[in-house]
Amino acid sequence: MEHGQETMTIVDEQGNEHVCEVILTFESKDYGKSYVLYHVLGKDNDETEEIEIHASSFIPNEDGEEDGELMPIEDDKEWEMVEETLNAFLGEEEEED
């Protein structure tokens, strides 16, 4: 699992670009995919508000870079696995504080 202060740009259905902070990336051998958890920057996020975390799967491009196409997660079991991974990550973050 990797996390840090990385950003990525996504384009929504209307063609608008949004800069997002990458919260966590990880791979699942069970599903044969990589995943990214992120939140959109600049949506009036202040320190007291909870941020909305988004999750997508992706397939890294040929040279291993993580800038492949984001794909929706549509399977309930896959969502459960992503949520469990996020909860474990958030638990580790709280222990470090």
C-alpha positions as CSV (number, residue, x, y, z in Angstrom):
1,M,0.0,0.0,0.0
2,E,1.2,3.5,-0.8
3,H,0.1,6.8,0.4
4,G,1.4,10.4,0.4
5,Q,0.8,13.8,-1.0
6,E,0.2,12.8,-4.6
7,T,-2.3,14.4,-6.8
8,M,-4.1,13.4,-10.0
9,T,-6.4,15.1,-12.3
10,I,-9.8,13.5,-13.2
11,V,-12.3,14.6,-15.9
12,D,-16.0,14.3,-15.0
13,E,-18.8,13.5,-17.3
14,Q,-19.2,17.2,-18.3
15,G,-15.5,17.4,-19.3
16,N,-14.5,19.4,-16.2
17,E,-11.1,18.7,-14.7
18,H,-10.7,18.3,-11.0
19,V,-7.5,18.0,-9.0
20,C,-7.7,15.2,-6.5
21,E,-5.4,14.2,-3.6
22,V,-4.5,10.5,-3.7
23,I,-5.1,9.0,-0.3
24,L,-4.1,5.4,-0.9
25,T,-3.2,3.1,-3.8
26,F,-3.1,-0.7,-3.4
27,E,-3.4,-3.9,-5.4
28,S,-5.8,-6.9,-5.0
29,K,-4.6,-10.3,-6.1
30,D,-8.1,-11.6,-5.6
31,Y,-9.5,-9.2,-8.2
32,G,-6.3,-8.7,-10.3
33,K,-6.7,-4.9,-10.2
34,S,-5.1,-1.9,-8.6
35,Y,-7.2,0.6,-6.7
36,V,-6.9,4.3,-5.9
37,L,-8.8,6.1,-3.1
38,Y,-8.9,9.9,-3.4
39,H,-10.8,13.1,-2.7
40,V,-11.4,16.1,-4.8
41,L,-9.4,19.2,-3.7
42,G,-10.9,22.7,-3.6
43,K,-14.5,21.7,-2.8
44,D,-14.5,24.1,0.2
45,N,-13.0,21.4,2.4
46,D,-12.1,22.9,5.7
47,E,-10.6,21.0,8.6
48,T,-14.0,20.5,10.4
49,E,-15.8,18.9,7.5
50,E,-15.5,15.3,6.6
51,I,-14.1,14.7,3.1
52,E,-15.8,12.6,0.6
53,I,-13.6,9.7,-0.4
54,H,-13.9,8.2,-3.9
55,A,-12.6,4.9,-5.0
56,S,-11.8,3.5,-8.5
57,S,-10.0,0.6,-9.9
58,F,-7.4,1.0,-12.6
59,I,-5.0,-1.0,-14.7
60,P,-1.4,0.5,-14.6
61,N,-0.1,1.3,-18.1
62,E,2.7,-0.8,-19.7
63,D,5.6,0.8,-17.9
64,G,4.0,0.4,-14.5
65,E,3.0,4.0,-14.1
66,E,-0.2,4.5,-12.2
67,D,-1.9,6.8,-14.7
68,G,-4.1,4.2,-16.3
69,E,-7.8,4.7,-16.9
70,L,-10.0,4.9,-13.8
71,M,-12.9,2.4,-13.8
72,P,-15.9,2.2,-11.5
73,I,-16.2,-0.5,-8.8
74,E,-19.5,-2.2,-9.5
75,D,-19.3,-5.4,-7.5
76,D,-20.6,-5.4,-3.9
77,K,-17.9,-7.9,-2.7
78,E,-15.2,-5.7,-4.3
79,W,-16.6,-2.6,-2.5
80,E,-16.5,-4.5,0.8
81,M,-12.8,-5.3,0.2
82,V,-12.0,-1.7,-0.7
83,E,-13.9,-0.4,2.4
84,E,-12.0,-2.9,4.7
85,T,-8.7,-1.8,3.2
86,L,-9.6,1.9,3.8
87,N,-10.7,1.2,7.3
88,A,-7.5,-0.6,8.1
89,F,-5.5,2.2,6.6
90,L,-7.4,4.9,8.6
91,G,-6.8,2.8,11.7
92,E,-3.1,2.8,11.1
93,E,-3.1,6.6,10.5
94,E,-4.9,7.2,13.8
95,E,-2.3,5.0,15.7
96,E,0.5,7.1,14.2
97,D,-1.0,10.4,15.4
